[in-house]
Amino acid sequence: AVTLANKIVAQSDILACFGPFSSTNAIAAGPVFQKAGILLCSPTSSHQDFTPIGDYMVRGSTLQATMQDFTAKFVYND
């Protein structure tokens, strides 16, 4: 993820990147994009450590803790 992030930010015409798919890869690549000032939107990154990497991190899903709480209550109650 970091190798690919470095290749992406090396291009001068990149404003934003959509991906990576996993939280692990998004957290690894995040600092590269943050340093370059390029928006990184990870549509499925649900780990709470992703967005605090910096101002250029955007998630497209709910946090794991929120999803787990909702799912547990739903399964228990319904």
C-alpha positions as a Markdown table, in Angstrom:
| # | Residue | x | y | z |
|---|---|---|---|---|
| 1 | Ala | 0.0 | 0.0 | 0.0 |
| 2 | Val | 2.8 | 2.4 | 0.8 |
| 3 | Thr | 4.7 | 1.6 | -2.4 |
| 4 | Leu | 1.6 | 2.3 | -4.5 |
| 5 | Ala | 0.8 | 5.5 | -2.5 |
| 6 | Asn | 4.3 | 6.8 | -3.2 |
| 7 | Lys | 3.8 | 6.1 | -6.9 |
| 8 | Ile | 0.5 | 7.9 | -6.9 |
| 9 | Val | 1.8 | 11.0 | -5.1 |
| 10 | Ala | 4.8 | 11.2 | -7.4 |
| 11 | Gln | 2.4 | 12.2 | -10.2 |
| 12 | Ser | 1.9 | 16.0 | -10.1 |
| 13 | Asp | -1.7 | 16.0 | -11.3 |
| 14 | Ile | -3.3 | 13.9 | -8.6 |
| 15 | Leu | -5.9 | 15.7 | -6.4 |
| 16 | Ala | -7.5 | 12.7 | -4.6 |
| 17 | Cys | -7.3 | 9.0 | -4.3 |
| 18 | Phe | -10.2 | 6.6 | -3.7 |
| 19 | Gly | -9.1 | 3.5 | -1.9 |
| 20 | Pro | -7.6 | 1.4 | -0.4 |
| 21 | Phe | -10.2 | -1.1 | 0.4 |
| 22 | Ser | -9.0 | -2.2 | 3.8 |
| 23 | Ser | -8.4 | -0.2 | 7.0 |
| 24 | Thr | -4.9 | -1.7 | 7.3 |
| 25 | Asn | -3.8 | -0.5 | 3.9 |
| 26 | Ala | -5.5 | 2.9 | 4.4 |
| 27 | Ile | -3.7 | 3.4 | 7.7 |
| 28 | Ala | -0.3 | 2.4 | 6.1 |
| 29 | Ala | -0.8 | 4.7 | 3.0 |
| 30 | Gly | -2.4 | 7.6 | 4.9 |
| 31 | Pro | 0.8 | 9.3 | 6.0 |
| 32 | Val | 2.1 | 9.4 | 2.4 |
| 33 | Phe | -1.0 | 11.1 | 1.2 |
| 34 | Gln | -1.2 | 13.4 | 4.2 |
| 35 | Lys | 2.4 | 14.6 | 3.6 |
| 36 | Ala | 1.7 | 15.2 | 0.0 |
| 37 | Gly | -1.6 | 17.1 | 0.7 |
| 38 | Ile | -3.7 | 14.7 | -1.3 |
| 39 | Leu | -7.1 | 13.6 | -0.2 |
| 40 | Leu | -7.4 | 9.9 | 0.6 |
| 41 | Cys | -10.9 | 8.6 | 0.6 |
| 42 | Ser | -11.1 | 5.0 | 1.8 |
| 43 | Pro | -14.7 | 3.9 | 1.1 |
| 44 | Thr | -14.6 | 0.9 | 3.5 |
| 45 | Ser | -12.0 | 1.9 | 6.1 |
| 46 | Ser | -13.8 | 1.4 | 9.4 |
| 47 | His | -10.9 | 1.5 | 11.9 |
| 48 | Gln | -10.9 | 4.5 | 14.3 |
| 49 | Asp | -7.2 | 5.2 | 13.6 |
| 50 | Phe | -7.6 | 6.1 | 10.0 |
| 51 | Thr | -9.1 | 9.6 | 10.0 |
| 52 | Pro | -6.9 | 10.9 | 12.8 |
| 53 | Ile | -3.9 | 10.5 | 10.5 |
| 54 | Gly | -4.6 | 14.0 | 9.2 |
| 55 | Asp | -6.9 | 16.5 | 7.5 |
| 56 | Tyr | -6.8 | 14.7 | 4.1 |
| 57 | Met | -8.3 | 11.4 | 5.3 |
| 58 | Val | -11.9 | 10.7 | 4.6 |
| 59 | Arg | -13.8 | 7.4 | 5.3 |
| 60 | Gly | -16.9 | 6.2 | 3.5 |
| 61 | Ser | -18.1 | 3.8 | 6.2 |
| 62 | Thr | -19.1 | 3.8 | 9.8 |
| 63 | Leu | -16.6 | 3.1 | 12.6 |
| 64 | Gln | -16.2 | -0.6 | 13.6 |
| 65 | Ala | -17.3 | 0.2 | 17.2 |
| 66 | Thr | -20.5 | 1.7 | 15.9 |
| 67 | Met | -21.3 | -1.1 | 13.6 |
| 68 | Gln | -20.5 | -3.7 | 16.2 |
| 69 | Asp | -22.8 | -2.1 | 18.8 |
| 70 | Phe | -25.6 | -1.7 | 16.3 |
| 71 | Thr | -25.3 | -5.3 | 15.1 |
| 72 | Ala | -25.1 | -6.8 | 18.6 |
| 73 | Lys | -28.3 | -4.9 | 19.6 |
| 74 | Phe | -30.1 | -5.8 | 16.4 |
| 75 | Val | -29.2 | -9.5 | 16.8 |
| 76 | Tyr | -30.2 | -9.5 | 20.5 |
| 77 | Asn | -33.4 | -7.6 | 20.1 |
| 78 | Asp | -34.6 | -8.8 | 16.7 |
